[in-house]
Amino acid sequence: MFLVINGKDYADLPDGMSVAELVTHLGLPEKKMAIELNRAVISKSAYDNVMLRDNDKLEIIHFIGGG
Amino acid sequence: MDDDKLIIAGREFSSRLIIGTGKYKDYAENAAALTASGADMVTVAVRRVNINNPNEPMLVDFINPNETMFLPNTAGCFTGDDAVRTLRLAREAGGWSLVKLEVLSNVHLYPDMEETLKSLKLLVADGFDVMVYCTDDPVYCQKLEEAGAAAIMPLAAPIGSGLGLLNPTNIRLVKEAVKLPVIVDAGLGTASEAAAAMELGCDGIIANTAIAGADDPIRMAHAFKHAVIAGRQAYLAGRIKPKTYAVPSSPLTGLI
């Protein structure tokens, strides 16, 4: 499966993953993180049910230091 | 004196100082400065997770969002659409509706007020409580209040410049023009300037570079804490009217 995550191409990810499975696959810490799929925010409660498709674009953000 | 709380969008804060979390040597120093500052709110930025190194140090490991209010900002957003998109993600990440809107321009990072007002309206319609970084134009500040802002946050000087309170007259006019809390955000260089802003009647201060960039950030955080308290108390106490000539403090009668 081909995904664009945070502006970078990821060409050979496993097919048929949910958002939750992608988070696990990438080894991301879930605390205080948010995901946008094709410009729509996905609520954490929906991670298990939202399935990813080829060419989906994701933004995965968290809080860092700022003014 | 302890019941003089800062109230923003119905939330109560015991400190009138808000500190940033940018530009510190590391998050540990940032956390120590937070403790020294006595602040109970910090501004934070929203950025992409580093997918290639998910285990790098995280802000939330050093500053606990259950104890300190995180105020997500839109720094780096140059359009209203980007700002709204960023804050929708921040709300999902943190679960907070209180946010700091800043839509900047390419002119010395001055706020783009047209885009700021436009995105404020979108955010208010979306249920956010929005603290708005803005110019010190009292007319535009009134427009922000009418559009449903939660706090008005005019700059003291250009972001990160440390030039201090450049236009105290305008800050005072802003305070007089709106009913909302007025928080001076950006441009302060040292503690006395925070005190001066508070003496004008401002409700709070945001300081990032002035603290993080000091030789000893933790000591400067301590200094800002006391400056904000001193300025607030002086404002509430009511200063004397300046007089042109000397007036003796000791009685002139009963001299030996």
Boltz contact constraints between the chains, C-beta under 6 A:
constraints:
  - contact:
      token1: [A, 5]
      token2: [B, 51]
      max_distance: 6.0
  - contact:
      token1: [A, 6]
      token2: [B, 48]
      max_distance: 6.0
  - contact:
      token1: [A, 6]
      token2: [B, 51]
      max_distance: 6.0
  - contact:
      token1: [A, 26]
      token2: [B, 51]
      max_distance: 6.0
  - contact:
      token1: [A, 27]
      token2: [B, 54]
      max_distance: 6.0
  - contact:
      token1: [A, 28]
      token2: [B, 54]
      max_distance: 6.0
  - contact:
      token1: [A, 31]
      token2: [B, 60]
      max_distance: 6.0
  - contact:
      token1: [A, 32]
      token2: [B, 60]
      max_distance: 6.0
  - contact:
      token1: [A, 32]
      token2: [B, 93]
      max_distance: 6.0
  - contact:
      token1: [A, 32]
      token2: [B, 94]
      max_distance: 6.0
  - contact:
      token1: [A, 33]
      token2: [B, 93]
      max_distance: 6.0
  - contact:
      token1: [A, 34]
      token2: [B, 89]
      max_distance: 6.0
  - contact:
      token1: [A, 34]
      token2: [B, 92]
      max_distance: 6.0
  - contact:
      token1: [A, 34]
      token2: [B, 93]
      max_distance: 6.0
  - contact:
      token1: [A, 36]
      token2: [B, 89]
      max_distance: 6.0
  - contact:
      token1: [A, 41]
      token2: [B, 88]
      max_distance: 6.0
  - contact:
      token1: [A, 41]
      token2: [B, 89]
      max_distance: 6.0
  - contact:
      token1: [A, 41]
      token2: [B, 92]
      max_distance: 6.0
  - contact:
      token1: [A, 60]
      token2: [B, 49]
      max_distance: 6.0
  - contact:
      token1: [A, 61]
      token2: [B, 46]
      max_distance: 6.0
  - contact:
      token1: [A, 61]
      token2: [B, 48]
      max_distance: 6.0
  - contact:
      token1: [A, 61]
      token2: [B, 89]
      max_distance: 6.0
  - contact:
      token1: [A, 62]
      token2: [B, 49]
      max_distance: 6.0
  - contact:
      token1: [A, 63]
      token2: [B, 44]
      max_distance: 6.0
  - contact:
      token1: [A, 63]
      token2: [B, 59]
      max_distance: 6.0
  - contact:
      token1: [A, 64]
      token2: [B, 45]
      max_distance: 6.0
  - contact:
      token1: [A, 64]
      token2: [B, 47]
      max_distance: 6.0
  - contact:
      token1: [A, 64]
      token2: [B, 59]
      max_distance: 6.0
  - contact:
      token1: [A, 65]
      token2: [B, 21]
      max_distance: 6.0
  - contact:
      token1: [A, 65]
      token2: [B, 22]
      max_distance: 6.0
  - contact:
      token1: [A, 66]
      token2: [B, 22]
      max_distance: 6.0
  - contact:
      token1: [A, 66]
      token2: [B, 43]
      max_distance: 6.0
  - contact:
      token1: [A, 66]
      token2: [B, 44]
      max_distance: 6.0
  - contact:
      token1: [A, 66]
      token2: [B, 45]
      max_distance: 6.0
  - contact:
      token1: [A, 66]
      token2: [B, 73]
      max_distance: 6.0
  - contact:
      token1: [A, 66]
      token2: [B, 75]
      max_distance: 6.0
  - contact:
      token1: [A, 67]
      token2: [B, 20]
      max_distance: 6.0
  - contact:
      token1: [A, 67]
      token2: [B, 22]
      max_distance: 6.0
  - contact:
      token1: [A, 67]
      token2: [B, 43]
      max_distance: 6.0
  - contact:
      token1: [A, 67]
      token2: [B, 208]
      max_distance: 6.0
